[in-house]
Amino acid sequence: MNQNEALILYRELGMRSGQADALTELGKLQIISGGSGNCPAATESFREALDIYRALGRALDIARVEAALADLENTDSPN
């Protein structure tokens, strides 16, 4: 099962925690598979995961996703 399939399944089951985890992993894969061209998709995945983690109060996961978003912003910004 890939991350897209997992995300669909978690959404159908209403499992918010699984959705956030799948979105986080999907964001990582979008960066790896598409390089900078997929950063907008990865950013969207991370932001959606972050919203869910905040609603669930998962502080460690919030910090991890915020760090991933900061890394993306630093990658996208010209030096």
C-alpha positions, 0 to 999 in steps of 0.5 A: 500500500502506498501513502496515497492509498493509506491516506484514502483509507484513513480518511474513509475510516475517519482516523485523523492520526493516520491521516496526518502520519500518511500526509507527513510521509507523502510530503517526504516522498513528494520532495524525494520523487519530484525535487523542487518541482514538487515542493508546493505539493509537499508543502500542502501535505505538510500543512494539512498534516500540521493542522491535524497534529495541532487539533490532536495536540501531538507536540512532537509531530507538530515540531517535526512537521514545522521543521520540515516546512522550514527546510522547504522554505529555506530550500525554495528561497534564493541565497 
